[in-house]
Amino acid sequence: MTKTELRAYIRRMKAESRAEDLRAWSVEICARVMQLPEWKAAKTVLLYAALADEVQTEILREEALAAGKRLLLPVVQGEQLVLRLYTSETPMRRGPFNIEEPDGCDFSDYANIDLAVVPAMAYDAKGNRLGRGKGYYDRLLPQLQCPLIGIVYPFQMLAEIPAEPWDVSVHQVITA
């Protein structure tokens, strides 16, 4: 299947999934992430503010802040994702794709990011990522030198995703 066909398939699977299942899977996936040695050791973590159809990351955000981790969230600026520091007091606003984005200070010290949790439409066992097709994470991920952890619902794990030579694979994928 092409990337376009795979995205359509995943959108259909999301639409057919029960909200209770998605919530339960999100809780399970977040619990698994918090058990990772990379999560426990990380001082600075890049997360994402989830869209309604993505693995919900509020648990990870709350846990990171409670543990005293420095938390970063992406913000769309033109064709790029910039990273911003996030605290429980950081004002949030809706960005161009209706994603919650933090106001506040940009963070450019990418060498000091210890872990990145990366969303996707789908992953395969090799860590190949199928994004939403806009290329934002394709431009961000090559700049990161930390472990990359993908999180997806079980039906978002595919046998194979077409990968281009420039695509960056995640190191590990967590699912329910």
C-alpha positions in Angstrom: 0.0 0.0 0.0 1.1 3.6 -0.6 1.6 6.0 2.3 -1.7 7.7 1.3 -3.6 4.4 1.4 -2.0 3.5 4.7 -3.1 6.8 6.2 -6.7 6.2 5.0 -6.6 2.8 6.5 -5.4 4.1 9.9 -8.0 6.9 9.8 -10.7 4.3 9.2 -9.4 2.1 12.0 -9.4 5.1 14.4 -13.0 5.9 13.4 -14.1 2.3 14.0 -12.4 2.1 17.5 -14.4 2.5 20.6 -13.5 5.6 22.7 -13.2 3.4 25.8 -10.6 1.2 24.1 -8.6 4.2 23.0 -8.6 5.6 26.5 -7.6 2.3 28.0 -4.8 1.8 25.5 -3.5 5.4 26.1 -3.3 4.6 29.9 -1.5 1.3 29.2 0.9 2.8 26.7 1.8 5.7 29.0 2.4 3.3 31.9 4.8 1.3 29.7 6.7 4.5 28.7 7.1 5.4 32.3 8.7 2.0 33.0 11.4 2.6 30.4 14.9 3.2 31.8 15.2 6.0 29.3 12.1 7.7 30.7 13.3 7.2 34.3 16.8 8.7 33.5 15.6 11.6 31.4 15.9 15.1 32.7 14.6 16.8 29.6 11.7 15.1 27.6 10.1 16.1 24.4 6.4 15.1 24.3 3.5 16.2 22.1 0.1 17.6 22.9 -2.2 14.9 21.5 -4.9 15.4 18.9 -8.2 13.6 19.8 -7.2 10.6 17.6 -3.7 10.1 19.0 -2.4 8.3 22.1 -3.2 10.7 24.9 -0.1 12.1 26.6 -1.6 14.0 29.6 -0.5 11.2 32.0 3.1 11.6 30.7 3.0 15.3 31.0 1.8 15.2 34.5 4.3 12.5 35.5 7.1 14.4 33.9 6.3 17.6 35.8 5.7 15.8 39.1 9.2 14.1 38.7 10.8 17.5 38.1 11.7 16.8 34.4 12.1 19.7 32.0 9.2 19.3 29.5 9.2 20.4 25.9 6.3 20.6 23.5 6.4 21.3 19.7 4.9 24.4 18.1 4.3 24.8 14.4 6.0 27.9 13.0 5.7 28.0 9.2 7.2 24.8 7.9 9.1 23.9 11.0 8.4 22.6 14.5 10.1 24.7 17.2 10.3 23.4 20.8 9.0 25.3 23.8 9.4 24.8 27.5 6.2 23.7 29.2 5.2 23.9 32.8 1.8 23.6 34.5 1.5 27.4 34.4 2.3 27.7 30.7 -0.5 29.2 28.7 -1.7 27.1 25.8 -3.3 28.1 22.6 -4.6 26.3 19.5 -2.0 26.2 16.7 -2.7 26.1 12.9 -3.7 22.4 13.0 -5.9 22.8 16.1 -3.2 21.3 18.3 -2.6 22.7 21.8 0.7 24.6 21.7 2.5 26.4 24.6 3.3 30.1 24.7 6.6 30.8 26.2 10.3 30.4 25.7 11.7 28.6 22.6 14.2 25.8 23.4 17.1 25.3 21.0 19.5 23.2 23.1 18.6 20.0 21.3 21.8 18.3 22.5 20.3 18.4 26.0 17.1 16.6 25.2 17.3 13.1 26.8 14.2 11.5 25.3 11.6 12.3 22.6 8.2 10.6 22.5 7.1 10.8 18.9 3.5 10.5 17.5 2.7 8.9 14.2 -0.1 7.6 12.0 1.7 4.2 12.2 4.9 2.5 12.8 6.4 -0.8 11.8 8.7 -3.2 13.7 11.8 -1.6 12.3 10.7 1.8 13.8 9.8 3.3 10.4 7.3 6.1 10.9 4.3 7.1 8.9 3.5 10.7 9.7 0.5 12.8 8.7 2.2 13.8 5.5 3.3 17.4 6.2 6.9 16.5 7.1 7.2 18.4 10.4 8.7 15.5 12.3 10.8 14.6 9.2 12.5 17.9 9.6 12.8 17.8 13.4 14.0 14.3 14.1 17.3 14.5 12.3 18.3 17.3 14.7 17.7 15.1 17.8 20.5 12.9 19.3 18.4 11.3 22.0 16.4 8.1 22.1 13.2 8.3 20.0 10.2 6.4 21.4 7.2 6.0 19.2 3.8 5.4 20.8 0.7 4.2 18.9 -2.5 2.2 19.4 -2.2 -1.6 18.5 -3.9 -1.2 15.1 -1.3 1.4 14.2 1.5 -1.2 14.2 1.9 -2.3 10.5 3.9 -5.0 8.9 5.8 -2.5 6.8 5.9 1.2 6.1 7.5 2.5 2.9 10.7 4.4 4.0 12.8 6.9 2.2 16.5 7.1 2.7 16.1 10.3 4.6 13.5 9.0 7.0 14.6 8.7 10.7 13.4 5.6 12.5 12.5 5.6 16.1 14.5 3.4 18.5 11.5 1.7 20.0 7.8 1.6 19.6 5.4 1.2 22.5 1.9 0.0 22.1 -0.8 -1.7 24.2 
